[in-house]
């Protein structure tokens, strides 16, 4: 089965050109013109590579789209840009990009760069799920959406970031220091009381009985674990 490539660009001419070139050498091609649909398509279609323009219409530019995709997927990402300033390149790599293509580019360069990045990054059978179902708790990483018993739950950015870390390591105990470092940064690694406060906030929103939690469990003196029933 040929690799699937998602092209994200708001210029129809660029999408048409890239799609024709890639299809001609045997790739499957998907396309999106805005950030949010691109993120959802990356989650649902699980492409092997994303060609992502930096300048996109709306609230999400290419850097933010890349960061959002990186929250649930390790898919290869090549950024498309009309300028190749060092600051732009660094911003892209910091967001999680694997390579760059500067516009205008030739068909040969496009194909060569795509093949090279796929060789370096492809990991067979290591697709990352975009949604975690844990009993009556559902987390959609692409949309940053959380539901309990089918009802949407509103979380702050910090609450979601904490839940995301627990969810990515479901059924594994996360150490206090690791959670604090990943969610708040290294300087907070010893602030366990801060972590406990946010665990309480999450339990109030997610647990039917916060004093007797079903999902977010405490490992005394060690850390916390998101406990999911077997089979989820």
BALUM-49691 format. One record per residue (C-alpha): x, y, z; chain; residue in one letter. Coordinates in Angstrom, 3 decimals. Example, Ala and Ser with C-alpha at 12.3 -4.5 7.8 and 13.67 -1.06 7.14 Angstrom:
# BALUM-49691
<r X="12.300" Y="-4.500" Z="7.800" mol="A" type="A"/>
<r X="13.670" Y="-1.060" Z="7.140" mol="A" type="S"/>
***
This chain:
# BALUM-49691
<r X="0.000" Y="0.000" Z="0.000" mol="A" type="X"/>
<r X="1.433" Y="3.431" Z="-0.979" mol="A" type="X"/>
<r X="2.196" Y="6.075" Z="1.631" mol="A" type="X"/>
<r X="-0.443" Y="8.696" Z="2.386" mol="A" type="X"/>
<r X="0.551" Y="12.373" Z="2.339" mol="A" type="X"/>
<r X="-1.477" Y="15.291" Z="3.689" mol="A" type="X"/>
<r X="-0.899" Y="18.605" Z="1.883" mol="A" type="X"/>
<r X="-1.868" Y="21.696" Z="3.904" mol="A" type="X"/>
<r X="-1.822" Y="24.960" Z="1.947" mol="A" type="X"/>
<r X="-4.425" Y="27.637" Z="1.228" mol="A" type="X"/>
<r X="-3.131" Y="28.267" Z="-2.309" mol="A" type="X"/>
<r X="-5.074" Y="26.053" Z="-4.781" mol="A" type="X"/>
<r X="-2.223" Y="26.291" Z="-7.300" mol="A" type="X"/>
<r X="0.268" Y="24.858" Z="-4.802" mol="A" type="X"/>
<r X="-2.102" Y="22.097" Z="-3.694" mol="A" type="X"/>
<r X="-2.821" Y="21.133" Z="-7.309" mol="A" type="X"/>
<r X="0.859" Y="21.105" Z="-8.297" mol="A" type="X"/>
<r X="2.011" Y="19.132" Z="-5.246" mol="A" type="X"/>
<r X="-0.870" Y="16.656" Z="-5.514" mol="A" type="X"/>
<r X="-0.198" Y="15.943" Z="-9.196" mol="A" type="X"/>
<r X="3.514" Y="15.411" Z="-8.608" mol="A" type="X"/>
<r X="2.998" Y="13.101" Z="-5.641" mol="A" type="X"/>
<r X="0.222" Y="11.079" Z="-7.273" mol="A" type="X"/>
<r X="2.378" Y="10.628" Z="-10.378" mol="A" type="X"/>
<r X="5.000" Y="8.772" Z="-8.312" mol="A" type="X"/>
<r X="2.449" Y="6.629" Z="-6.490" mol="A" type="X"/>
<r X="1.535" Y="8.437" Z="-3.283" mol="A" type="X"/>
<r X="-1.996" Y="8.871" Z="-1.952" mol="A" type="X"/>
<r X="-2.780" Y="12.564" Z="-1.371" mol="A" type="X"/>
<r X="-5.135" Y="14.349" Z="1.019" mol="A" type="X"/>
<r X="-5.539" Y="18.131" Z="1.216" mol="A" type="X"/>
<r X="-6.616" Y="20.791" Z="3.706" mol="A" type="X"/>
<r X="-6.566" Y="24.591" Z="3.448" mol="A" type="X"/>
<r X="-6.884" Y="25.590" Z="7.133" mol="A" type="X"/>
<r X="-5.349" Y="24.582" Z="10.435" mol="A" type="X"/>
<r X="-8.236" Y="22.994" Z="12.322" mol="A" type="X"/>
<r X="-9.343" Y="20.683" Z="9.463" mol="A" type="X"/>
<r X="-5.701" Y="19.728" Z="8.926" mol="A" type="X"/>
<r X="-5.342" Y="18.670" Z="12.569" mol="A" type="X"/>
<r X="-8.524" Y="16.599" Z="12.433" mol="A" type="X"/>
<r X="-7.486" Y="15.008" Z="9.137" mol="A" type="X"/>
<r X="-4.078" Y="14.133" Z="10.592" mol="A" type="X"/>
<r X="-5.834" Y="12.442" Z="13.488" mol="A" type="X"/>
<r X="-8.487" Y="10.578" Z="11.517" mol="A" type="X"/>
<r X="-6.548" Y="9.640" Z="8.372" mol="A" type="X"/>
<r X="-3.138" Y="9.065" Z="10.034" mol="A" type="X"/>
<r X="-1.015" Y="10.069" Z="7.030" mol="A" type="X"/>
<r X="2.617" Y="9.038" Z="6.727" mol="A" type="X"/>
<r X="3.773" Y="12.599" Z="6.054" mol="A" type="X"/>
<r X="2.383" Y="16.141" Z="6.249" mol="A" type="X"/>
<r X="3.454" Y="18.929" Z="3.873" mol="A" type="X"/>
<r X="2.530" Y="21.992" Z="5.919" mol="A" type="X"/>
<r X="2.569" Y="25.616" Z="4.797" mol="A" type="X"/>
<r X="3.630" Y="28.109" Z="7.476" mol="A" type="X"/>
<r X="1.230" Y="30.858" Z="6.412" mol="A" type="X"/>
<r X="-2.345" Y="29.633" Z="6.848" mol="A" type="X"/>
<r X="-5.584" Y="31.622" Z="7.166" mol="A" type="X"/>
<r X="-7.382" Y="31.817" Z="10.501" mol="A" type="X"/>
<r X="-6.081" Y="31.554" Z="14.043" mol="A" type="X"/>
<r X="-3.642" Y="28.672" Z="13.540" mol="A" type="X"/>
<r X="-0.466" Y="29.126" Z="11.521" mol="A" type="X"/>
<r X="1.707" Y="26.227" Z="10.388" mol="A" type="X"/>
<r X="3.834" Y="26.300" Z="13.541" mol="A" type="X"/>
<r X="0.807" Y="25.923" Z="15.818" mol="A" type="X"/>
<r X="-0.692" Y="23.216" Z="13.589" mol="A" type="X"/>
<r X="2.569" Y="21.292" Z="13.833" mol="A" type="X"/>
<r X="2.623" Y="21.653" Z="17.622" mol="A" type="X"/>
<r X="-0.979" Y="20.444" Z="17.863" mol="A" type="X"/>
<r X="-0.300" Y="17.437" Z="15.644" mol="A" type="X"/>
<r X="2.745" Y="16.586" Z="17.756" mol="A" type="X"/>
<r X="0.462" Y="16.228" Z="20.777" mol="A" type="X"/>
<r X="-0.926" Y="12.982" Z="19.384" mol="A" type="X"/>
<r X="1.242" Y="11.894" Z="16.454" mol="A" type="X"/>
<r X="4.875" Y="11.439" Z="15.403" mol="A" type="X"/>
<r X="3.994" Y="11.720" Z="11.693" mol="A" type="X"/>
<r X="6.757" Y="13.205" Z="9.512" mol="A" type="X"/>
<r X="6.263" Y="16.937" Z="8.842" mol="A" type="X"/>
<r X="7.881" Y="19.025" Z="6.110" mol="A" type="X"/>
<r X="7.215" Y="22.752" Z="6.427" mol="A" type="X"/>
<r X="6.589" Y="24.773" Z="3.250" mol="A" type="X"/>
<r X="7.812" Y="28.366" Z="3.365" mol="A" type="X"/>
<r X="8.402" Y="31.279" Z="1.013" mol="A" type="X"/>
<r X="11.324" Y="32.440" Z="3.145" mol="A" type="X"/>
<r X="14.164" Y="30.523" Z="4.724" mol="A" type="X"/>
<r X="15.339" Y="32.831" Z="7.503" mol="A" type="X"/>
<r X="17.155" Y="31.063" Z="10.316" mol="A" type="X"/>
<r X="14.534" Y="32.238" Z="12.815" mol="A" type="X"/>
<r X="11.762" Y="30.653" Z="10.720" mol="A" type="X"/>
<r X="13.662" Y="27.382" Z="10.428" mol="A" type="X"/>
<r X="14.303" Y="27.262" Z="14.167" mol="A" type="X"/>
<r X="10.657" Y="28.013" Z="14.930" mol="A" type="X"/>
<r X="9.597" Y="25.132" Z="12.704" mol="A" type="X"/>
<r X="12.042" Y="22.645" Z="14.172" mol="A" type="X"/>
<r X="11.070" Y="23.709" Z="17.694" mol="A" type="X"/>
<r X="7.438" Y="23.068" Z="16.785" mol="A" type="X"/>
<r X="8.335" Y="19.522" Z="15.699" mol="A" type="X"/>
<r X="9.035" Y="19.757" Z="11.961" mol="A" type="X"/>
<r X="11.394" Y="17.234" Z="10.369" mol="A" type="X"/>
<r X="12.465" Y="19.258" Z="7.318" mol="A" type="X"/>
<r X="11.817" Y="22.349" Z="5.175" mol="A" type="X"/>
<r X="11.007" Y="23.104" Z="1.544" mol="A" type="X"/>
<r X="11.424" Y="26.671" Z="0.330" mol="A" type="X"/>
<r X="9.004" Y="27.961" Z="-2.316" mol="A" type="X"/>
<r X="9.320" Y="27.843" Z="-5.251" mol="A" type="X"/>
<r X="10.568" Y="24.260" Z="-5.472" mol="A" type="X"/>
<r X="10.888" Y="21.858" Z="-8.379" mol="A" type="X"/>
<r X="9.003" Y="18.573" Z="-8.732" mol="A" type="X"/>
<r X="12.283" Y="16.660" Z="-8.448" mol="A" type="X"/>
<r X="13.239" Y="18.428" Z="-5.234" mol="A" type="X"/>
<r X="9.789" Y="17.825" Z="-3.757" mol="A" type="X"/>
<r X="9.858" Y="14.091" Z="-4.463" mol="A" type="X"/>
<r X="13.461" Y="13.716" Z="-3.299" mol="A" type="X"/>
<r X="12.766" Y="15.520" Z="-0.024" mol="A" type="X"/>
<r X="9.587" Y="13.515" Z="0.630" mol="A" type="X"/>
<r X="11.352" Y="10.213" Z="0.010" mol="A" type="X"/>
<r X="14.300" Y="11.174" Z="2.221" mol="A" type="X"/>
<r X="12.111" Y="12.241" Z="5.149" mol="A" type="X"/>
<r X="9.943" Y="9.128" Z="4.875" mol="A" type="X"/>
<r X="13.058" Y="6.924" Z="4.952" mol="A" type="X"/>
<r X="14.312" Y="8.666" Z="8.090" mol="A" type="X"/>
<r X="11.061" Y="8.812" Z="10.009" mol="A" type="X"/>
<r X="8.813" Y="5.936" Z="8.985" mol="A" type="X"/>
<r X="8.118" Y="3.484" Z="11.790" mol="A" type="X"/>
<r X="5.831" Y="0.641" Z="10.642" mol="A" type="X"/>
<r X="2.946" Y="-0.253" Z="12.940" mol="A" type="X"/>
<r X="3.620" Y="2.597" Z="15.334" mol="A" type="X"/>
<r X="0.579" Y="4.750" Z="14.604" mol="A" type="X"/>
<r X="-0.495" Y="6.779" Z="17.636" mol="A" type="X"/>
<r X="-4.191" Y="6.790" Z="18.459" mol="A" type="X"/>
<r X="-5.815" Y="10.217" Z="18.393" mol="A" type="X"/>
<r X="-8.497" Y="9.278" Z="20.932" mol="A" type="X"/>
<r X="-8.219" Y="7.491" Z="24.267" mol="A" type="X"/>
<r X="-11.290" Y="5.815" Z="25.740" mol="A" type="X"/>
<r X="-10.893" Y="4.992" Z="29.414" mol="A" type="X"/>
<r X="-14.142" Y="3.603" Z="30.770" mol="A" type="X"/>
<r X="-16.631" Y="6.491" Z="30.573" mol="A" type="X"/>
<r X="-13.821" Y="8.990" Z="30.035" mol="A" type="X"/>
<r X="-12.928" Y="9.939" Z="26.444" mol="A" type="X"/>
<r X="-10.012" Y="12.173" Z="25.431" mol="A" type="X"/>
<r X="-9.671" Y="13.431" Z="21.851" mol="A" type="X"/>
<r X="-6.078" Y="14.651" Z="21.565" mol="A" type="X"/>
<r X="-6.589" Y="16.260" Z="18.151" mol="A" type="X"/>
<r X="-9.467" Y="18.453" Z="19.325" mol="A" type="X"/>
<r X="-8.271" Y="18.748" Z="22.936" mol="A" type="X"/>
<r X="-11.759" Y="17.594" Z="23.854" mol="A" type="X"/>
<r X="-12.665" Y="15.654" Z="26.991" mol="A" type="X"/>
<r X="-15.969" Y="13.913" Z="27.649" mol="A" type="X"/>
<r X="-17.302" Y="11.971" Z="30.617" mol="A" type="X"/>
<r X="-20.361" Y="9.779" Z="30.057" mol="A" type="X"/>
<r X="-20.807" Y="11.536" Z="26.700" mol="A" type="X"/>
<r X="-20.861" Y="15.037" Z="28.198" mol="A" type="X"/>
<r X="-18.196" Y="17.606" Z="27.251" mol="A" type="X"/>
<r X="-16.017" Y="18.684" Z="30.186" mol="A" type="X"/>
<r X="-14.422" Y="22.140" Z="30.209" mol="A" type="X"/>
<r X="-10.791" Y="22.074" Z="31.341" mol="A" type="X"/>
<r X="-8.267" Y="24.868" Z="31.707" mol="A" type="X"/>
<r X="-5.083" Y="24.654" Z="29.611" mol="A" type="X"/>
<r X="-3.117" Y="23.433" Z="32.628" mol="A" type="X"/>
<r X="-5.738" Y="20.877" Z="33.637" mol="A" type="X"/>
<r X="-5.783" Y="19.505" Z="30.090" mol="A" type="X"/>
<r X="-1.982" Y="19.401" Z="29.910" mol="A" type="X"/>
<r X="-1.882" Y="17.395" Z="33.160" mol="A" type="X"/>
<r X="-4.603" Y="14.999" Z="32.019" mol="A" type="X"/>
<r X="-2.858" Y="14.578" Z="28.658" mol="A" type="X"/>
<r X="0.365" Y="13.482" Z="30.346" mol="A" type="X"/>
<r X="-1.513" Y="10.947" Z="32.455" mol="A" type="X"/>
<r X="-3.453" Y="9.720" Z="29.409" mol="A" type="X"/>
<r X="-0.352" Y="9.261" Z="27.264" mol="A" type="X"/>
<r X="0.955" Y="6.995" Z="30.018" mol="A" type="X"/>
<r X="-2.351" Y="5.319" Z="30.907" mol="A" type="X"/>
<r X="-2.061" Y="2.504" Z="33.470" mol="A" type="X"/>
<r X="1.530" Y="3.525" Z="34.254" mol="A" type="X"/>
<r X="2.428" Y="5.451" Z="37.400" mol="A" type="X"/>
<r X="3.803" Y="8.910" Z="36.592" mol="A" type="X"/>
<r X="6.249" Y="10.244" Z="39.172" mol="A" type="X"/>
<r X="5.487" Y="13.569" Z="40.847" mol="A" type="X"/>
<r X="8.687" Y="15.091" Z="39.473" mol="A" type="X"/>
<r X="8.011" Y="13.897" Z="35.921" mol="A" type="X"/>
<r X="4.488" Y="15.337" Z="35.859" mol="A" type="X"/>
<r X="5.606" Y="18.649" Z="37.319" mol="A" type="X"/>
<r X="8.483" Y="18.942" Z="34.853" mol="A" type="X"/>
<r X="6.428" Y="18.043" Z="31.771" mol="A" type="X"/>
<r X="3.412" Y="20.223" Z="32.620" mol="A" type="X"/>
<r X="4.920" Y="23.215" Z="34.445" mol="A" type="X"/>
<r X="8.649" Y="23.047" Z="33.695" mol="A" type="X"/>
<r X="11.840" Y="21.968" Z="35.477" mol="A" type="X"/>
<r X="11.734" Y="24.725" Z="38.110" mol="A" type="X"/>
<r X="8.463" Y="23.249" Z="39.461" mol="A" type="X"/>
<r X="9.731" Y="19.665" Z="39.766" mol="A" type="X"/>
<r X="9.637" Y="19.686" Z="43.583" mol="A" type="X"/>
<r X="6.356" Y="21.586" Z="44.043" mol="A" type="X"/>
<r X="4.224" Y="18.534" Z="44.901" mol="A" type="X"/>
<r X="1.536" Y="20.585" Z="46.663" mol="A" type="X"/>
<r X="0.916" Y="22.422" Z="43.387" mol="A" type="X"/>
<r X="0.443" Y="19.106" Z="41.600" mol="A" type="X"/>
<r X="-1.920" Y="17.811" Z="44.294" mol="A" type="X"/>
<r X="-4.092" Y="20.908" Z="43.914" mol="A" type="X"/>
<r X="-4.515" Y="20.332" Z="40.169" mol="A" type="X"/>
<r X="-5.206" Y="16.639" Z="40.679" mol="A" type="X"/>
<r X="-8.058" Y="17.713" Z="42.977" mol="A" type="X"/>
<r X="-9.380" Y="20.082" Z="40.286" mol="A" type="X"/>
<r X="-9.333" Y="17.289" Z="37.691" mol="A" type="X"/>
<r X="-11.056" Y="14.803" Z="39.993" mol="A" type="X"/>
<r X="-13.860" Y="17.274" Z="40.697" mol="A" type="X"/>
<r X="-14.518" Y="17.558" Z="36.967" mol="A" type="X"/>
<r X="-13.978" Y="13.932" Z="35.895" mol="A" type="X"/>
<r X="-14.879" Y="11.675" Z="38.801" mol="A" type="X"/>
<r X="-18.410" Y="10.776" Z="39.890" mol="A" type="X"/>
<r X="-17.086" Y="10.679" Z="43.470" mol="A" type="X"/>
<r X="-13.897" Y="12.774" Z="43.742" mol="A" type="X"/>
<r X="-13.195" Y="11.428" Z="47.252" mol="A" type="X"/>
<r X="-13.212" Y="7.879" Z="45.880" mol="A" type="X"/>
<r X="-11.660" Y="8.293" Z="42.407" mol="A" type="X"/>
<r X="-12.041" Y="5.686" Z="39.696" mol="A" type="X"/>
<r X="-9.694" Y="7.105" Z="37.074" mol="A" type="X"/>
<r X="-6.985" Y="9.308" Z="38.588" mol="A" type="X"/>
<r X="-5.454" Y="7.185" Z="41.332" mol="A" type="X"/>
<r X="-2.733" Y="8.032" Z="43.836" mol="A" type="X"/>
<r X="0.409" Y="5.986" Z="44.261" mol="A" type="X"/>
<r X="1.321" Y="7.101" Z="47.777" mol="A" type="X"/>
<r X="4.589" Y="8.968" Z="47.956" mol="A" type="X"/>
<r X="5.313" Y="8.232" Z="44.294" mol="A" type="X"/>
<r X="2.883" Y="9.836" Z="41.850" mol="A" type="X"/>
<r X="-0.400" Y="9.357" Z="39.996" mol="A" type="X"/>
<r X="-1.826" Y="7.008" Z="37.384" mol="A" type="X"/>
<r X="-4.751" Y="7.201" Z="34.968" mol="A" type="X"/>
<r X="-6.331" Y="3.798" Z="35.514" mol="A" type="X"/>
<r X="-8.186" Y="2.447" Z="32.484" mol="A" type="X"/>
<r X="-10.179" Y="-0.824" Z="32.518" mol="A" type="X"/>
<r X="-8.653" Y="-3.705" Z="30.592" mol="A" type="X"/>
<r X="-9.672" Y="-3.640" Z="26.932" mol="A" type="X"/>
<r X="-9.897" Y="0.176" Z="26.673" mol="A" type="X"/>
***
